[in-house]
Amino acid sequence: MIRVVLADDQALVRHGFGMILRPEPDIEVVGEAGDGAEAVALAQRLQPDVVLMDVRMPDVDGIEATRRIVRDAGSPRVLVLTTFDSDEIVAGALRAGASGFLLKDSPGDQLVSAIRVVAAGSALFADGVDRGGLLSRQIR
């Protein structure tokens, strides 16, 4: 079972992700966070396999929250999801230690696949995000 925490400052977005993920037999949503500080606390307390992380959140943003979550050995893997497709955000996510990066307008089945890839220890980043490309490639 892949244990997932959803971190996004918009409750409706978290709900939508949950609707996509909860029917999957191998994925369990174990917590939801409305900001980066809450995401860090939930990751420490719940020990999920994957944290779905929004970039733009109040107080502690998703890049800093990612940095805090992945700094310890055995920490959850972070899959960054955002509506912003800039190279700067991708680079920030990579520097912070994210294991994956997808745009929020990716199809639901791509999100599910990305969670499985990241949970298995691989990395996944959307190709050509600066052009809005949604083709992903797996990086070992």
Backbone hydrogen bonds in HBPLUS format (Angstrom, degrees):
<---DONOR---> <-ACCEPTOR-->    atom                        ^
c    i                          cat <-CA-CA->   ^        H-A-AA   ^      H-
h    n   atom  resd res      DA  || num        DHA   H-A  angle D-A-AA Bond
n    s   type  num  typ     dist DA aas  dist angle  dist       angle   num
A0002-ILE N   A0026-ASP O   2.73 MM  24  5.94 169.6  1.74 146.3 149.8     1
A0028-GLU N   A0002-ILE O   2.80 MM  26  6.04 164.6  1.83 158.6 157.8     2
A0049-ASP N   A0003-ARG O   2.75 MM  46  5.14 145.6  1.86 128.3 139.1     3
A0050-VAL N   A0003-ARG O   3.09 MM  47  6.47 160.5  2.13 160.4 164.9     4
A0004-VAL N   A0028-GLU O   2.83 MM  24  6.03 161.4  1.87 159.6 160.5     5
A0030-VAL N   A0004-VAL O   2.79 MM  26  5.77 155.8  1.85 152.0 160.3     6
A0005-VAL N   A0050-VAL O   3.03 MM  45  6.54 150.5  2.12 149.5 158.8     7
A0052-LEU N   A0005-VAL O   2.84 MM  47  6.20 160.9  1.87 170.1 175.4     8
A0006-LEU N   A0031-GLY O   2.96 MM  25  6.35 161.4  1.99 149.2 149.7     9
A0033-ALA N   A0006-LEU O   2.73 MM  27  6.15 157.0  1.78 159.4 165.2    10
A0007-ALA N   A0052-LEU O   2.79 MM  45  5.81 146.6  1.90 158.2 169.1    11
A0054-ASP N   A0007-ALA O   2.89 MM  47  6.03 142.3  2.04 150.7 162.9    12
A0008-ASP N   A0033-ALA O   3.03 MM  25  6.37 151.6  2.12 169.6 161.8    13
A0013-VAL N   A0010-GLN O   3.08 MM   3  5.37 124.4  2.40 104.0 117.4    14
A0014-ARG N   A0010-GLN O   3.10 MM   4  6.52 162.6  2.13 156.1 160.8    15
A0015-HIS N   A0011-ALA O   2.88 MM   4  6.10 158.5  1.93 149.9 156.3    16
A0016-GLY N   A0012-LEU O   2.95 MM   4  6.16 154.5  2.02 141.5 148.2    17
A0017-PHE N   A0013-VAL O   2.93 MM   4  6.25 162.3  1.96 157.2 161.0    18
A0018-GLY N   A0014-ARG O   2.91 MM   4  6.12 158.4  1.96 148.2 154.9    19
A0019-MET N   A0015-HIS O   2.89 MM   4  6.20 148.7  1.99 147.6 156.2    20
A0020-ILE N   A0016-GLY O   3.14 MM   4  6.46 144.6  2.27 143.8 152.7    21
A0020-ILE N   A0017-PHE O   3.12 MM   3  5.16 123.9  2.45  95.9 110.1    22
A0021-LEU N   A0017-PHE O   2.94 MM   4  6.19 157.4  1.99 152.6 159.2    23
A0022-ARG N   A0018-GLY O   2.84 MM   4  5.64 170.9  1.85 154.8 157.2    24
A0024-GLU N   A0021-LEU O   2.98 MM   3  5.57 154.0  2.05 120.8 128.9    25
A0027-ILE N   A0024-GLU O   3.35 MM   3  5.48 172.0  2.36 111.5 113.2    26
A0039-ALA N   A0035-ASP O   3.01 MM   4  6.28 150.1  2.10 146.9 156.2    27
A0036-GLY N   A0060-VAL O   3.11 MM  24  4.62 125.7  2.42 154.9 153.4    28
A0040-VAL N   A0036-GLY O   2.97 MM   4  6.25 157.2  2.02 152.2 156.8    29
A0041-ALA N   A0037-ALA O   3.06 MM   4  6.33 165.2  2.08 149.2 153.0    30
A0042-LEU N   A0038-GLU O   2.85 MM   4  6.06 163.4  1.88 152.2 156.8    31
A0043-ALA N   A0039-ALA O   2.88 MM   4  6.01 158.1  1.93 148.0 154.4    32
A0044-GLN N   A0040-VAL O   3.03 MM   4  6.27 155.9  2.08 150.1 156.0    33
A0045-ARG N   A0041-ALA O   2.95 MM   4  6.14 159.1  2.00 149.0 155.2    34
A0046-LEU N   A0042-LEU O   2.70 MM   4  5.58 170.1  1.71 155.1 158.6    35
A0047-GLN N   A0043-ALA O   3.12 MM   4  5.31 140.4  2.28 125.2 133.1    36
A0077-ARG N   A0049-ASP O   2.95 MM  28  6.18 173.4  1.96 144.6 142.4    37
A0051-VAL N   A0077-ARG O   2.84 MM  26  6.31 147.6  1.94 155.0 165.4    38
A0079-LEU N   A0051-VAL O   2.91 MM  28  6.13 163.3  1.93 152.5 157.7    39
A0053-MET N   A0079-LEU O   2.86 MM  26  6.00 163.4  1.89 143.9 149.0    40
A0081-LEU N   A0053-MET O   2.80 MM  28  5.79 162.3  1.83 141.7 146.1    41
A0062-GLY N   A0055-VAL O   2.77 MM   7  4.11 160.9  1.81 133.9 134.1    42
A0060-VAL N   A0058-PRO O   2.82 MM   2  5.83 105.1  2.38 118.6 104.3    43
A0065-ALA N   A0061-ASP O   2.93 MM   4  6.14 161.8  1.97 154.3 160.4    44
A0066-THR N   A0062-GLY O   2.90 MM   4  5.91 151.3  1.99 135.6 143.2    45
A0067-ARG N   A0063-ILE O   3.06 MM   4  6.33 161.0  2.09 146.9 151.6    46
A0068-ARG N   A0064-GLU O   3.00 MM   4  6.31 157.7  2.05 151.3 156.7    47
A0069-ILE N   A0065-ALA O   2.92 MM   4  6.13 151.8  2.00 148.6 156.5    48
A0070-VAL N   A0066-THR O   3.01 MM   4  6.16 167.2  2.03 163.9 164.8    49
A0075-SER N   A0072-ASP O   3.21 MM   3  5.56 138.5  2.39 136.8 133.2    50
A0099-SER N   A0078-VAL O   2.80 MM  21  5.48 151.9  1.88 147.5 157.2    51
A0080-VAL N   A0100-GLY O   2.90 MM  20  5.98 164.1  1.93 138.6 133.5    52
A0102-LEU N   A0080-VAL O   2.85 MM  22  6.30 159.9  1.89 164.8 171.7    53
A0082-THR N   A0102-LEU O   3.21 MM  20  6.77 147.5  2.32 148.5 158.0    54
A0104-LYS N   A0082-THR O   2.83 MM  22  5.26 151.1  1.91 127.0 130.9    55
A0090-VAL N   A0086-SER O   3.19 MM   4  6.55 164.3  2.21 152.0 156.1    56
A0091-ALA N   A0087-ASP O   2.84 MM   4  6.00 166.2  1.86 152.9 156.9    57
A0092-GLY N   A0088-GLU O   2.89 MM   4  6.05 153.6  1.96 141.9 149.6    58
A0093-ALA N   A0089-ILE O   2.88 MM   4  6.10 157.1  1.94 149.9 155.7    59
A0094-LEU N   A0090-VAL O   2.94 MM   4  6.21 159.0  1.98 152.0 157.7    60
A0095-ARG N   A0091-ALA O   2.88 MM   4  6.09 167.3  1.90 152.7 156.2    61
A0096-ALA N   A0092-GLY O   2.95 MM   4  6.06 145.7  2.07 141.3 150.8    62
A0098-ALA N   A0093-ALA O   2.94 MM   5  5.38 164.8  1.96 158.0 153.0    63
A0097-GLY N   A0094-LEU O   3.02 MM   3  5.21 145.3  2.14 102.3 112.9    64
A0124-LEU N   A0099-SER O   2.97 MM  25  6.54 147.3  2.08 143.1 153.4    65
A0101-PHE N   A0124-LEU O   2.83 MM  23  6.45 138.0  2.01 144.6 156.2    66
A0126-ALA N   A0101-PHE O   2.96 MM  25  6.06 143.8  2.09 151.3 162.4    67
A0106-SER N   A0103-LEU O   3.04 MM   3  5.62 153.3  2.11 122.7 123.6    68
A0110-GLN N   A0107-PRO O   2.96 MM   3  5.32 130.8  2.21 106.2 119.6    69
A0111-LEU N   A0107-PRO O   3.19 MM   4  6.64 147.8  2.30 148.0 157.5    70
A0112-VAL N   A0108-GLY O   3.05 MM   4  6.38 162.4  2.08 153.3 157.0    71
A0113-SER N   A0109-ASP O   3.01 MM   4  6.15 162.4  2.05 141.0 146.0    72
A0114-ALA N   A0110-GLN O   2.85 MM   4  5.98 156.0  1.90 144.6 151.6    73
A0115-ILE N   A0111-LEU O   3.00 MM   4  6.27 156.1  2.06 152.0 157.5    74
A0116-ARG N   A0112-VAL O   3.17 MM   4  6.48 159.5  2.21 148.7 153.8    75
A0117-VAL N   A0113-SER O   2.90 MM   4  6.19 158.6  1.95 153.7 159.8    76
A0118-VAL N   A0114-ALA O   2.92 MM   4  6.06 173.4  1.93 156.0 157.6    77
A0119-ALA N   A0115-ILE O   2.86 MM   4  5.92 162.7  1.89 149.8 155.4    78
A0120-ALA N   A0116-ARG O   3.04 MM   4  6.11 139.7  2.21 138.3 148.0    79
A0122-SER N   A0117-VAL O   3.20 MM   5  5.63 154.1  2.27 157.5 149.7    80
A0121-GLY N   A0118-VAL O   3.03 MM   3  5.31 160.7  2.06 109.8 115.5    81
A0123-ALA N   A0139-ILE O   3.12 MM  16  5.21 167.9  2.13 161.7 162.0    82
A0139-ILE N   A0123-ALA O   2.98 MM  16  5.21 173.2  1.99 148.8 149.3    83
A0127-ASP N   A0135-LEU O   2.80 MM   8  5.64 165.2  1.82 159.4 164.6    84
A0131-ARG N   A0128-GLY O   2.81 MM   3  5.40 154.5  1.87 118.5 126.8    85
A0133-GLY N   A0128-GLY O   2.99 MM   5  4.89 159.7  2.03 134.8 128.2    86
A0132-GLY N   A0129-VAL O   3.02 MM   3  4.63 159.6  2.07  96.9 102.9    87
